[in-house]
Structures are given as C-alpha cells and as structure tokens.
Amino acid sequence: MKIVLTGGGTGGHFYPLIAIAEEVEKIARTKRLISPSVYYMGDKKYDKSSLSNLGIDFLYCPAGKRRVNKSFKSAILNFFDLFKIAFSILYSTLVLYKVYPDVIFSKGGFVAYPVCKAAQFLKIPVVVHDSDSVPGRVTLSCAKFAMYIGIAFPEAEKFFSQEELKKTSLVGIPIRSELIRHNDDVNDDTEIPFGLHKKKKIILVLGGSSGAVYINDNILDALDKLLPNFQIVHQTGKDNYQGVKKELKTFLQNNQHAQDYHPVPFLNSYELKKIYSSADLVITRAGSNALAEISHWKIPSIIVPIPESVSRDQRSNAYAYARIAGGVVIENKNLSPSLLLSQINSILLNENLLAEKKREASNFYKPDAAKTIAEALISILISHEK
C-alpha cells in the first residue's frame, strides 16, 4: 500500500501533509492494517526533519509556475515555464509509474499540478484539499477528476461545479500533532518560554515564517504605549530580525519595560505551542494554517492580510475567518500604530469582550480534519488494492 503526498512551496501547503501522514499512521495502527509506504513528491524537501521523523520518502519532481500578474517579465517567464510544466508532467508520469501508488493526496501549489496530471494519465486516484476561502488554480483544475475534495471555508463551495460539490466536504484544516493541545498541557509560568509571566497579558505577533516588514514597523512604532500593559513575543522573520534588533536601540532606549518585548527570528513548533497556550491575543497575517491553529487554541486575533496584489487568498481568508471566529481585520493599507493600539486595548483591556472573543475564536477549528481526510485516503487505498 502506497500513498504519495504532494503540494509545497510554503508551510501552508506542506505542514497539513505532515498532519495527514501522522493520522494515516495512527489509523493504520488502530485498525491493525499494514502501514502504507508514504512518499512526498515535490521540487524540494522543505522540512527534512519532519519527513525523516515520519519515515516519508522524498520523490523529486521539477515544477514550473504560472504567474498571475500581467507584467512583461511574467509573460516571458510564463512562456518558458510552459516547457518546464510539460517536462514536469512527463517526469512525474515516469516517477509515478515506477512507484505506482494507490492514491495521491494533493494540497495544491504549483508543484502539485504535474503530479496530479500524471496521476490522471495513469488512472491513479487523486484526493485534493484546499485550505483557502478562494481555492487555488491547481485545486480547481484537479477537482474535475479528483475522487474526493476537502475544503476549509464554506465560501469555497461556490467555486466548484454541481458535480464537483457531490464529492466535496467541509473538513477544516489539518494541524500537525506537535501543535495540538492535549489534556496534559500545563499552562503555568514554568512552561512559558522567554521569561514571560502572568502579571501582564501576552501578545503574539506572527508575520508568517518569513515575517512581515509592515507589521514589524507598526509594532515597533507602538511599543512605547504597548509595553506598560502587555508582554510581546514578536516573530520578525529570519531576514528581518537583525533590522528589528538595530531599530530597538531607538525604540526601547531608556524604556523601563524593555524586558517585556521579545523579538525572535522564528518560533519552532515547541516554542509556538507554549506561546499559544499562554497568549491572550495574536496579531497575524491571514495564512490558513495560522488561522486554524489560533482557532484551535481559542485565541482572539487581529488579522492583517497580505494585499490582494500580492496574495489572491489572504484578504478573503481574513474576512471569512472574521465572520466565523470573530477576528478583527485591519487591511494593510489602513494599518497604523494608533489603530493597532486602539484595537489591542479594546480587546485586552475589556475582560467581557476578551472572554467573548475567546469563545468566538474556537468556531473555525474542526478537530477531525486530519482524521477525515486520512480515512478517505485509506478507504480509497484499500479499494484500489483489491
């Protein structure tokens, strides 16, 4: 029994695949099935340790891109990438023919397209999942021949045909086990990293794994007014960290609360889980994985989506999440230190509103997302083997 996982380029595509692989292994043990061989097919390993820890074999597949912006440079690159995409489909066909898995699971992204098209040619069953309120082009293309379609936002349904909707299910977003809250997770001062304490409320700032310069700048500008009341853990992004540290010489000079600001280039999963367990508010971009994690931990949020000119899905994700889970959306063009401070104070300094926001925050998370998809994969896998 063999499963190929594909999708990548970002953590938003990759880490749900890890959650699915974990759940497949768990179900196989529970049902006393032979554990399927699991492969990840992409243009790079993305996170070698996650693949190694789960015993997932890597299959290389080259990938071309289709750029949506209409610049002359993009038109030229798209023209040459047509040949790369064609080669990728041929290459994927040869690799899949050699491995011949029982089912393909796609999280979308340009790297998944040639794998799914090759699977269609070889008549290998395909399952797709999209985490955004506006499904990606690869998901929409592959939905036509997929056996099962998983979505995370109800708004995504309008992008599928009536025939496709018959095999579509609102399953939520799979979260890897290392970020899931368990009953034995203890929320006390000894478990909170960076010397944080419970005397002041904690704000977590996430700009995605690569950070967000505009959010960084606004946080720094508001520090003087934030730090008397709050502690801040700020994931700046690895490329932005040194710049933020340099700016701090100005922003925190002679500030008696400087010890309550904690800039870090990147939070690993252990640190992130501990901060999630203690945070009172998250300021974040609108990446779907982050939104699912925040909802799982029932944390109120201020969401600053990437502009539509850069990302076609984040703005719609932000507003769709706000309708379901009560997040506060501030568009990038409207973000300012004073507006940010006002929204933070209105949530964290009003205990009744804070309690309401915490209740609302859990409405988006679906705890069985990974299990539902993994069961669909195993069902197809078993039927395909017969």
N, C-alpha and C positions, 0 to 999 in steps of 0.2 A: 504494500500500500504506500502510495507516494502522493505528497501534496507539494505543489510549487506556489510560493508566495511571491507576489511582485508588486511594485509600486515604490516610489522613492524619490530622492532628491531633497526631501525635507523630513524632519522628525514627524510632521503631521501625517505623512504617508507611512513612514517606517514603523513607528512605535505601536500603532494599532496592530500591525502584522505580528509583532512580538507578543502582544496580548492574546491574539488568536492562537499562535503557536503554543503558548502556555496552556490555554484552555483545551486545545486538541489533545495535548499530552495528559492532562488531568482526566478528561472524559475517557480516553483510551484505558487509563489505569482503572477508573471506576467500573467501566463495563468489561474489563478484562479482555480487551482487544489487543492484538499485536500493534505496538506503537508504530504509526506510519513514519516513513522517512520524510523529512521536511527539508525543502530547499528554498533558498531565497535567490531570486533571479533579478539582477539589476546591473547598472553600469558601475557601481562601487558597493563596498560592503557597508558603508555608512557607519555602523556601530559594530565593530568586530567582536567586542566582548559580549554583547547581547546575543549575537549569532552563536558564538562559541559556547556560552553558558547553556544554551538550549540544544546544542548539537545540531544546529541548522547548517547544512552545506551551502556554500555560495556558488552560484552559476553566473558567469559573466554574460552580459548582453549589452552591446553598444546601443545607444539611443540618440535619435535626432529630436529636434524641438520645432514646434510651430509657434512662432511669436505673434501675439495679437496686436501689438502696437504697429502703426502704419508708417513707420519711418523708412527711408530708403535703405538704410543699413539692415533693418529687419527683413525687408523684402529680399535683399541679396542673400542673407543668411538662410532664410526660409527656402529659397530656391535650391541652394546647395544641400540643405538638410533633407530635401525630398529624396535625394540619392542615399543619404545616410539612413533614413527611415526604411527605405526599400531594402537596403542591405541588412538592417537590423531585423526585419521580419524574416528574411531568408535565414539569417544566422540563428535566430530564435527557433525557427522551424527545425533546423538541424539539431540543435541542443535538446529541444523537447522530444524529438523523435528518438534520440539516443536514451533519454531518461524515461520517457513516456509515463508521465504522472497520471493519476486517476482523476485529479481535479486541480484547477488553477484558481487561486484567490487573488483578486486584484484590488488594491487600494487607490488606483488611479495614478496620475502623474505621467509625464511623457515616457518614462522608462517602461511603464506597463503596457503601452499600446502595441509594440511589436510582439510582446509575449502573448497577449490576448488574441491578436490576429493570427499568430502562428497556431495557437490552440484551436481557433475556429477552423483553420485549414486541416488540422489533424483530428478534428472532431473530439477534442478533449473538453469535458465540461468546464464551464467558467462561472465563478461566483464573483460579484463585484460589490464593493461597499464605498459609499461616498460620505464624508463627514461634514460637508458644507451645505448651506441652505440653497446655494446655486451649484448643482453638480458640475463637475469638470467635464471638459470635452471628451476625454478618454472614457470616462464612465458612461456618458451618453452614447458614445459610439459603440461601446461593448455591450450596453444594455440590450441591444437588439438581438444578440444571440446568447446572452447570459442565462443560466438556469435559475439564478436567484439574485435579487438586488436588495441590498441593505442600505437604508438611509438614516440620517441622524436628526434632520429637521422636517417637520410636516410640510413646510413650504417647498421642499424639493420635489414633492409629488407632481406638481404642475408641469415639470419639465419632461415627464415620461408619457408615452402613449398609453392608451387604454390597455393594449395587450401587455405592455411592459409593467403596468401597475398591477396586473394579476399576479405577477411574481415578485412584487416589491413589498418590503416590510419595514416599518419604522422601528429600528432596533436600538438606536443610540450609537454611542462611540465607545469602542473597546479601550479600556485603560489597563496598562501593564500592572502586574501584581505588586511590584515594588512601590507603587504609588497609591494602592488601595488601603483604606483604613480598616483595621481589624479590631476586634473586641479587646485585645490585649495591648493596643496602642495607648500609652500613658502620656497624658498632657500635663507635664509638670516642669518646673524650672530646670531640672537636671536633664530633660530631654530636648530643650530648646538650644540650638547652636548659636554661635556668635555672641555669647554672653547676654542674650535677651532675657528679660524678666517680665513679670506680670503687673508691675506697677504702672505701666503705660501701655496703651493699645499698640498693636503691631500692624504696620502696613507693609505688604509685599509688593514690590514693583517688578513686573516682568515685561520685557520688550521682545520676547522670543529668544531663541538660543543665540541669535546674533545681535540682540539688543535693539534699541530704538532711540536714535540720537535725539529726536524731538521730544520724546517723553523724558529722556535723561536731562535735557536742558531745562525743562519746566520744573522737574523735581528739584534740581539744584537751585533754581530761582526762588522756589518756595520754601527751602529748607529752614531759613530763619524763623518763619512763622509756624512750621510744622513741628520742629523738634521740641519745643516746650511741652507739647501734649502727646507726641507719638514717637515710637521707635520705627525705624525704616530699614528694611532689608531690600537692597536695590541690585537686581541682576542687570548689569550695564551692558553685557555683551563683551566677548573677549577683545574685539577690535576697539572698543570704546573705553575700556577700563582705565588705561593709562591717561587718557584725556580727562576723564572724570576725576581721577586722583589729582591731576595737576590743577584742575579748577577748584578743588576743595580748599586749596591754600587761601583762596579768596573768599569762598562762600562760608567756610567754617572758622575763619580767623577769629580768635577770642570768643568763640561760641561755647558757653558752659555746658551745652547739651551735645557736643560733638560726638561723644561716645555712644549716642543713640542712633547714629547713622552708620550703616554697614554696607558699603558698596562691594560687590563681588563680581568678577567677570562672568562666572557661570555657576549655577547650582546643580550639583549632581543629584541623583534621584533620592539618596538618603537625606541630604540636606533639604531638598524640596519637600519631601514628605514631612519632615519635622517642622518646617515653617508653615506648611499647610495646616498642620494640627494646631498651630498657635495663632495664626494670622486672623486679624479682625476685619481686614479689607485687602483686596487685591486690585492693583491698577495694572491693566494688561492690554495687549493687542487682542485681536479677535480670532486668533488661531483656534480651530475647533477642539484640538486636544486640550489646550489650556482651559477653555470654557467647560469642557466635560469634567476635568479634574477639579476646578473651582466649585462646580455644582456638586460633585461627589463629596467634597469637604464642607459644603454648606457655607461658603464664604461670600459675603456681599462683594460686589465688584464695580469698578469704574472701567469702562471699556473704551479704548481709543483705537479704532480700526485703522488699518493702513488705507490710504486713499484708493478709490476705485481705479485711478490711473495707473496704480502700481499693482494692486491685487483686486481681482474681479469679485472675490467672495467675502472679504472681511467685513465690509460695511453691511452687507445683507446678513451675515452671521451675527454681527453685533446687535442689530435691531431685532432679529428673530429671537436671539437669546434673551434680550431685554423683555420681550413680550412674555416669554415663558418663565424666566427666572429672576426678573426684576433688576437686572443690571442697569447701571446708569451709563448712557452712551455720550461721549464727547467726541465729536468729529475732529480730526487732526487740524483742520483749518480754524477751528474755534478754540482749540486748547490754549490756555494761558495760565500762568501761575496763580492768578487771583481766582479764576473759575475753578481750577483744580482744588485750591484750598477751600473754597466755598463748598464744593461738593463733598470733600472729605469731612469737613466739620459738620455738615448737615447730617451725615450718616453716623459718624463715630461719636459725636457729642450728644446724640439723641438716643437714649437707650431703648425707647419704644420702637423707633424707626429701625435701629440696628437689629433688634430682635425680629421685626417683620421681614427685613431684608434677608436675614439668615434663613427664615422659614421658606421664603420665596426661592432662594438660591438653589435648593435641592430639587426643584421641579423639573429641571432639564435632564438630570442624570438618570440613565436606565441601567440598573445594576447587572442585568443579564445580557448585555450587548455582546460581549465576547463569547459567552456560552451559547447564545442563539446562533451566531454565525458558525462557531465551531461544530455545533450539532448538525447544521446544514451541510457543512463540508464532509463530515464523517458519514452522513446518510448518503450523499452522492458518491463518496469514495467507495462505500460498501456495495452499493448497487452497481457501480461501474466495474467492480472487480468480478461480479458474478458472470 
